[in-house]
Amino acid sequence: MANKEEGGRRVKVLFYLHAILQILAVLLATVGAVMSIKNFENSFNNNHQRLGLALYGAIWMQALIGFFRPPSTSATSWVGADGRVYHSHDGLAPHSHEPIYSPGFFSRRAQPLVNRDFNERAFTVGIGGPVGTGKTALMLALCQLLREKYSLAAVTNDIFTKEDGEFLVKHGALPEERIRAVETGGCPHAAIREDISINLGPLEELSRLYKTDILLCESGGDNLAANFSRELADYIIYIIDVSGGDKIPRKGGPGITQADLLVINKTDLAPAVGADLGVMERDALRMRDGGPFVFAQVKHGHGVEEIVNHIIQAWEAATGNKRK
């Protein structure tokens, strides 16, 4: 992450240096042309003078072309050998965005990787969902319930801040050294799906340093199309909340349909926003082929123990360990 941030700063410095030199070149060329004509009564009647005039014109033409050129993505977007369109931005490695033609099915979701080496990286729980649904609150609640019996560490994602990681530190979720905050840039879904290296690095480091049993990885807030890669998350929780309306479960999206567990949070707000929990239950069951979901009020502790039970059952099945 540090190398990527340093590379981004270097590119910015070079860009601004280039812009400043371009402006200076145009100004100097303009002053030179004016002085040649006004002060030296230059009539440009020989090759040397004509060459100077062509140079002034070329400098101005370069500046005008750069100013008026249409937007282009050719510098950061290209077709790879596999036929996919790749791009790179915000310090992320080159990646593509796979077209999603349907929300998918719970029964056909990608399964956890077999023969995963949990000594290299501990069992990892991915927590995703839109902005403001309660992902960080759930991270805090899980830490509070699990930290006495299990060795934990956490990685949070934000697009341009470290606010969620700072929230966990401020509220004493875990010792500060067990928490890492990652800035993903403007493509938070790529950091949990196409280019997971930005999260794998800190997760593997935390696992190695603290011999963790369970790692928690919170995605940056995103839309309903975001979901974790199985290369990153052994167990996937997707959290929505009732304040968006009772229509959210039936809108679908890979997070809702294919997560191992769907959490419908902030049920206490249902009367205030006119959300029908019965409708949400019906639609969640239909969209998830009967897959598990939990109604919760994470801030008040309701439903959190049920979520923990789902996580520990998956941890036992994947690692062969017994709950503590």
N, C-alpha and C positions, 0 to 999 in steps of 0.2 A: 504493500500500500504506500509506503514511504517513497519507494522508487517511482511509482506512478505519479504521486503528487509532485515530486521533484521534477519529473519529466514534463508535467503540465505547466509548472512555473517557468521552466526553461523555454518552452514553446511560446508562452505569453511574452516573455522578455524579448525574444527574437522578433516576434510579431510587432511589438511596439517600437523596437529599434528600427525595423524595416520601414514602418510607417513614418517615423520621424525623419529618416534619411531621404525618403521619397519626397516629403514636403520640402525639405531643405534643397533638394536637387531642383525641384520646380521653381522655387523662389530664386535661387541663384541663376538658373537659366533665364528667367524672366528679367532679372536685373541686368544680366549680361547683354541680353538682346536690346533692352531699352538704352543702355549706355552706348552700345555699338552704333545705334541709329542716331540717337540724340546728340551725344557728345563728340562722336568722331565722324559724323556725317557719312556713315557707311552706306554705300549704294549697292553692296553685295554684287560687284561686277567682276569678281575673280573666284576661282575654285575654292580658295581657302575660306573666303567669306561665305560662299554658298554652303560649304561643308558645315560651318558654324551654325548657319541658319537651319540646316537639316537636323543638326543635333538638338537645337532648341525645340524644334517641332516634334522630334521623336520623344523627347522627355515629356512634353505636354501631352502627346498622344498616349503614352504609357499611363500617365496619371488619369486621363479621361476614360480610357478603356477599363482601368481598375475600378473607377468610380461608377461607371454606368453598366458594367457587365451584369447579366442576369444571374440570379442565385444558382449555384451549382453544387452538387453533392459528389462530383466525380473524385474529389480529393479524399473523401472519407467513405465512399460507397463503391463497391465493385462486386463482380460476379466471380465466385470461387470456382475451383476445378470441379466441385460437386454440383455446380449449377445454381447454388443458393446465392442470394444477394447478401453480402457481408457489409458491415459498417463498424466504425470505431469512434467513440466519443467519450468524453468525461473521464478519460483515463482508463476505461475498460478495454480489455483485449478485443480484437476483431470478433464479431459474433453476428449471427443471423437471427431473424425473428420468424419462427416457423408459422405458416398460416394455420389458423384454427378454424375449422369448418363446422364444428359442433361442440357443445359443452362436454361431450364424452359421457362415460358411464362409470358409476362406482364399481360395478362388478368387473369392468374391463380396465380399471386404472392400472398404472404401472406399479408393480409389486416391489417391495424392498429388495435390495441387491442381496444375492446369496453369496456366502463365503466372504462377507465383509470383514476386514481386519479391524476389530474394535480396539486393538492395542495401538494402532496407528491413529485412529480418531474414534472417540467414544460414541456411543449411541446418540444420534443427533435428532432433536425434535425441531422441526421447522414450523414457525407460527406466522401465518400470512393473513392478509385481509386489507380492506380499504382503510384510508386514513380515518382515525378517530373512532374505530370500532372497539378498541380496548386491548390491542395487542400488547402494549407495554404494561398495562395493568395486569394482564394475564401472566406475563413474564414475572412480574413482581410476586404475584400470588403463588405461582408455581415454585419460585425460589423459597418463599417463606414456608411452604408446606414440605418441601423435599430436602432442604439443605441440612437438616439435622441427621438424616439417615444416609444421604447420598452425596458424593462429591460432585459438585455442579460447577459449571462456568457458562457464561452467556456472551453472545455476540448480537449487537443491535445494528440495524441499518437505517440510515436517514439519507435523504438525497444530498443535502448541502450543510447539515449540522451534525452534531453528536448528541442531540438533546435527549433521545431515548436512553442512551447509555448513561448520560448524566443523571437522568431521573432515577435509574436503578441504583446508582451510586448514592445519590442524595437520600434515598429511602432505605438504604442499607440492605438491599436485596441479597448481595453477596459482598465479600471483601472486594475493594476496588480493583485489585490486581486480577481478579477473576472475570472482569467485565471488559469487553472490547467494543468500541463504537466505530462503525465503518461508514464512510460517506460514499455512497454509490454513484453520485451524479444523477442526471435526469432520467436514468433508465433503471429504476429499482428492480424491475422484473428480470432484467438481464443478469443481475447479480445473484439471483437465486435459481436461474434456469439455464441461460446460454453461456454465461461466463462466471462460473461459481468460484473461480480462483480467489477473488477478492474476499470471499468468506471462508474458503477452505483453509487459507493460510493461518488466520488467527484461531480458527477452531482446532486445527491440528496442534498449534503451539500451546494453547490452553490445555488440551488433552494431555500433551506430553509433560507440561510443567506440573500439573496438579492431579495426574492420574484419575481423571474424572470418570464417573459412572455415566453421567448424562450431560449432554451439551444442549443448550437452548439457543436457537437462532431465530431472531425476529426480522422479518423482511421490512423494507420500507413500505409505507402505505401505497397501495396501487389499486388497479381496477379488478373487476371480476374475472378477467382473463389470466391473471397471474397465478402461478402455482410453482411449487418447488420441484427441482430435479431430484430424482432418486439418487443421483450421485452425491447430493448434498444432504438430504433429509431422509432418515430411516422411518420417521413417523411425521405425518403432516397434519397440522391443525389449521383450519381456515375459520376465521372469526368475522361474523357480520353483526350488525345490531339493528334493533327494531326502529331506531329513529329514521332510518332510510325508507320506512314503510314496509308493509307486509308483503309487498310484491318482490322483494329482493331474492328470496330462495328460488322462485320460479324463473327469474331472469337467467339463472344458470351461470355457466362459466366453469372452467376447470377447477377453480378453487372450491366452489360449492359442490360440484358433482363428484370430484375425484379425490378430495382430501380424505385422509383416514378418519378424521373426525371433524364435523361441522359444529361450531359453537355459535348459538344465536344469543347475543349479549344484550344487556340493558333492558330486560323484559319489564322492569318497573316503569319504563317510559312508555309502554304500549298505550295506556289510556290517554296520555298527553298528546300523542301523535296519531291516534285513531288506528293503531295497528291491531289486527286480529291475530292473536297467537295461535288460534285454531287453524287459520288459513296458512300461517307460516309452518306449522307442524305438518299439515297435509301436503303442502308443496315441497317441503324438505324431504319427506318420505318418498314422494313421487320422483323428484329430480335425482335423488341419491339411491334409487333402487332399494330402498329400505336400509341403506347404510346408516351408521350411528350419528346422532346429533344430540346436543345438550343445550337446553335452555339455561341461561345463566345470568346472574348479576355479579360479575366478577369483582367489582368494587366493594360489594357487600359480602363477598364470600360464598354466595349461593351458586351451587353447581361446580365449584372448583374441585372439590374432592372427587366428584364423578369424573372430571377431566383427568385428574391425577391417576385414578384407577385405570383409565384407558391407556395412559402413557406407560404405566408400570407393567401392565399386561403385555403391551407390545415390546417393552424392554426385556421382559422375561423370555418371551418367545424368540426374540432376535439373538440374545446373548447367551441364553441358557442359564442365566443367573436367577436366583430366587429373591423375591422382594425382602427388604430389610425391615 
